[in-house]
Amino acid sequence: MNLITRLAATSVALFMLASPAFAQTQPSASHLALAREVAISSGMTRSFDSMSEPFLEQLQQMNVTRPEIRQDLQQVVATIRPELEQQKQKMIDNAARAFAARLTEAELKDISTFYKSPAGVKYVQVQPGVLDDIVRDLATWTQQTAEFIMTRAREEMGKRGHQLN
């Protein structure tokens, strides 16, 4: 590759990197702080605890089958817990970046205000139960919808002279 070709390629690359399509602005510290607050106050981060705590509990169950390691295992869990908290904080930061990338600082302020309101606090409190109900109902709905689609498809195909099994 000669010098002119390299300079041209470098210029094109620099132009593309400097263009708005390639520029990715980082959210401000206040934007990220609000996004983090929303991630936490929305109850979303509870799921991080519900995923990690069972691992520690499972580890602690080893003392049932191996009582001789009970004390060491308790110390290991105590050592791991702060490290696990650091991992959780990284995940909260990831959630904050995801919110900050999709919502403006003003929108996050409004959302944060909602979650601090009595209605927002209540929403977060009842959310796990609501989600449990939705998941339960979703299984029934999925089955009913699959049956509906097949029944209707058979009817319509029958009208066109085709039989579906």
KADAPE-V950828 format. One record per pair of residues at least 12 apart in sequence whose C-alpha atoms are under 10 Angstrom apart, sorted by sequence separation. I is the first residue (numbers start at 1). J is the second residue. D is the distance in Angstrom with one decimal. If there is no record, write none. Layout:
I:J:D  I:J:D
This chain:
61:73:9.5  60:73:6.7  151:164:9.5  59:73:7.9  60:74:7.1  150:164:8.7  59:74:9.3  150:165:9.3  60:76:9.5  59:76:9.5  60:77:7.5  59:77:7.8  56:76:9.9  57:77:9.1  56:77:6.8  56:78:9.7  56:80:8.7  56:81:8.2  53:81:9.3  56:84:9.5  52:81:9.8  53:84:9.3  52:84:7.8  52:85:9.4  49:84:9.6  52:87:9.7  49:85:9.0  52:88:8.5  48:85:9.8  48:87:9.5  49:88:7.7  48:88:6.5  48:89:9.4  45:88:8.5  48:91:7.8  45:89:9.4  48:92:8.5  45:91:8.4  45:92:6.7  44:92:9.0  45:95:8.5  44:95:8.8  40:92:7.6  36:89:9.9  39:92:7.0  39:93:8.9  37:92:9.5  39:94:9.7  40:95:9.3  36:92:6.7  39:95:6.5  40:96:9.0  35:92:9.6  36:93:6.6  38:95:9.4  39:96:6.2  35:93:8.8  36:94:8.9  38:96:7.8  39:97:9.8  35:94:10.0  36:95:7.2  37:96:8.0  39:98:9.6  33:93:9.2  35:95:7.9  36:96:4.5  39:99:7.8  32:93:8.2  35:96:4.6  36:97:7.9  38:99:8.3  34:96:8.0  35:97:7.1  36:98:9.6  38:100:10.0  32:95:9.8  33:96:7.7  35:98:8.3  36:99:8.1  32:96:6.0  33:97:9.6  35:99:5.6  36:100:8.6  31:96:8.9  32:97:6.5  34:99:9.2  35:100:5.6  31:97:9.1  32:98:9.5  34:100:8.2  35:101:9.3  32:99:8.3  33:100:9.1  35:102:9.9  31:99:9.4  32:100:6.0  35:103:8.4  31:100:6.4  32:101:9.3  35:104:9.3  39:108:10.0  42:111:8.9  27:97:8.0  31:101:9.6  34:104:9.8  35:105:7.9  38:108:7.0  41:111:9.6  42:112:8.3  26:97:9.2  34:105:7.1  37:108:8.9  38:109:8.5  41:112:7.4  28:100:9.1  31:103:9.2  33:105:9.6  34:106:9.4  35:107:9.7  36:108:9.6  37:109:9.5  38:110:9.8  40:112:9.8  41:113:9.9  42:114:9.4  43:115:9.4  27:100:6.6  31:104:7.7  32:105:8.5  34:107:9.7  35:108:6.3  38:111:6.9  39:112:9.2  41:114:9.6  42:115:6.4  26:100:9.1  27:101:7.5  31:105:5.2  34:108:6.1  35:109:8.7  37:111:9.7  38:112:5.5  41:115:6.1  42:116:9.4  26:101:8.6  30:105:8.0  31:106:8.8  33:108:9.8  34:109:6.7  37:112:7.0  38:113:9.2  40:115:9.7  41:116:7.6  25:101:9.5  32:108:9.6  35:111:9.4  36:112:9.8  38:114:9.6  24:101:9.9  27:104:9.3  28:105:9.1  31:108:8.0  34:111:9.3  35:112:8.5  38:115:7.6  27:105:8.9  31:109:9.1  34:112:7.4  37:115:9.5  38:116:9.7  42:120:8.1  43:121:9.4  41:120:8.8  42:121:8.5  41:121:8.2  43:123:9.3  44:124:8.9  42:123:8.5  43:124:5.8  47:128:9.9  42:124:6.1  43:125:8.2  46:128:9.7  41:124:7.8  42:125:9.6  44:127:9.9  43:127:8.2  42:127:9.4  43:128:9.0
